[in-house]
């Protein structure tokens, strides 16, 4: 599970767990609601994958499927004391604030942690992947259950637990009826496809989707505004700074393939804002690019820094990297000791906060990259998510 998560995050930033929801959620929405939703709400500024419109007693949530153009799922997030508006199907209604949620991804766990909604978390996918100490304590105490092992959700456990909402991550590998049994039991399934966003702030803004479920939208908006301000201020500082753009290499080869972020991915955008020269910046994909070692080798010989290296432990250094593949020795960053993992924050169980919170704190990740690539722009700075490998 860890290795698969690493590959996926290097490519896109998240673990792609299968889900696509029933198209029936969109068919019976009133025409006037369908038209009104096109009007800007002011709640979402950067994200392209979902829309949230305030209608007084309820929020109209639309999630746009990146896998089937035109296939949109919609929910009415209705205040508990408000009457049900006419013209909507019962399965579209979610009463808020919800009391319990089950999640399947470390990124969802991170959103719960950021919103301080620990008491509302009923279940996580795999507890061994959880970094948050508060949530791990609740798992150990039995107040939070585990519903996923080996990448597969135990649907019977979810139905037995019966949370107010199950949140899953979108995947192009699933069909519409992947969670039909759970939905039929009366549990709404919300797909979260933040990993398909093309900008770091667009990805971070998905926290507002989770926040509206807990009636913490004002809290989330304040948090997000600070993150966006920090991020944009630092990105502008980098753009205004003189000097060259260091060439970067990302990730590791795994089982004969090197997965690079697409040129239109949020990671490529983050590297651009950090003042990096990303060799695959002109690629037109938002997901990952599978490459053979031979395609990466010429770039690695000229790269100024190697970022997002995976090693299982913080104390592992250059020797451990070379033991994985002696060919790395020829890489320029290896020879110059410009090697950085994302192991800056590991829990005692080995869980990595990079997977859990960096999606919602791109300002901190940007600061790490800027300090590594342009120390004259941001110095002094203590690395937060990144970790320099020992020579």
Number of C-alpha atoms within 10 A of each C-alpha: 12 14 11 13 19 22 23 20 24 23 27 27 27 24 26 23 20 20 24 28 24 19 14 15 18 18 14 13 17 13 10 8 12 11 9 12 17 10 8 12 14 10 14 18 12 18 19 19 21 23 24 23 20 14 13 10 16 23 20 20 20 18 20 20 22 17 13 10 8 9 16 21 22 24 24 25 24 23 20 14 9 12 10 16 12 8 11 18 16 12 17 21 19 21 18 20 18 18 16 20 23 27 26 23 25 27 27 25 27 24 23 25 19 20 19 13 18 17 15 18 21 26 28 26 25 21 21 16 23 26 26 21 12 13 23 17 12 17 19 11 10 12 13 21 21 21 23 20 13 9 17 13 19 13 14 12 15 22 17 10 16 19 21 21 22 23 19 24 22 24 21 14 12 15 14 13 14 15 21 15 13 20 18 11 12 15 20 22 22 22 21 27 23 27 31 25 27 26 21 29 25 24 24 25 27 28 25 25 21 22 21 21 23 19 16 17 18 12 15 22 17 10 17 20 12 13 20 21 12 17 23 15 12 20 20 12 16 21 13 10 12 8 10 11 15 17 18 21 27 23 22 23 20 14 6 10 16 22 26 28 27 24 22 21 26 26 28 28 19 22 18 18 21 27 23 25 18 22 16 17 19 11 14 11 15 20 25 21 18 16 14 13 17 10 11 18 16 11 18 22 17 16 22 24 23 22 22 20 23 21 19 16 14 19 12 16 18 19 13 14 19 13 11 13 11 10 11 18 16 13 21 18 22 22 13 11 17 21 25 27 23 25 27 18 18 17 15 9 12 16 22 24 23 24 25 25 23 20 27 25 23 22 24 19 23 25 26 22 23 25 19 24 23 21 13 12 17 17 12 9 12 11 18 17 25 25 22 21 23 15 13
